[in-house]
Amino acid sequence: MNKQVYPVNQLRVFINTINDLSAELLLQEAMDDYNRKQYTEKVEEALIEKDEEKFMTYTSLLKELTDEDEDAA
């Protein structure tokens, strides 16, 4: 009298994994969008303030985000 429930459990695990990955991707995309906007604002501030160090720091961070986007595509 062994009931085989394994395929249902396996499907449930698969669906949970897909949901977790989807949530993680959405969160990462939202964080990247937020950071991109922040870095762009900081670059603009640095230009206005003529702060080369700040400009280099934030353009570098912005470039890293852009490079990551291109690598993912």
N, C-alpha and C positions, 0 to 999 in steps of 0.2 A: 504494500500500500504506500509506495513512495510517490508522492506528488512531485512533479517536476515544475518548479517555479523559477528555476534558474534563468530562462530567457527573459522573463518579465523583470526580474531584478537587474539583469544585465542591461536591459533597455532603460530602466530607471536610472542606473548609474551613468549610462551614456548621455541621457537627456540632462541630468544634473551637471555633468562635465561640460556639455555644450553651453548651458546657461551660465556657468561660472566663467567660461572663456569669453562669452559675449559681454558679460558685465565688465570683465577686466579690460577688454578692448575699448568699450565705451568710456570707461573711466580714464584710461590712458589718453584717448583722443581728447577728452574734455580738459585734462590736465595740460596737454600739449597746446591746445588752443588758448587756454588761460595764460600759460607761460609765454607763448608767442606774443600775445597782446601786451603783457607786462614788459617784456624785453624790448619791444618796439617803442613803447612809451619811454623807457629808460634811455634808449638810444637817442630819441628826440630830445629828451632833457639834457643829455650829455652834449649834444650839438649846441643847444641854446646856451648851456653853461661853459662851453668850450673846454670840457673836461675830457682830455684824451684817454686817460686811464679808464674812466667809466665807459666811454664810448667803445674802447677795445674790448672790455670785459663783456658788455652786453651784446655787441655784434658777434663776438665769438660764441656766446651762448645761443644766440638766435641762429647762427650758422649751424651749430650742432643739431638743433631741432630740425632745420631744413634738410640737412644731410640725412638724418634719421628717416624723415618722410620720404625722401627719394630712394633710400635703401629699401624701405618697406614696399614701395610701389613696384 
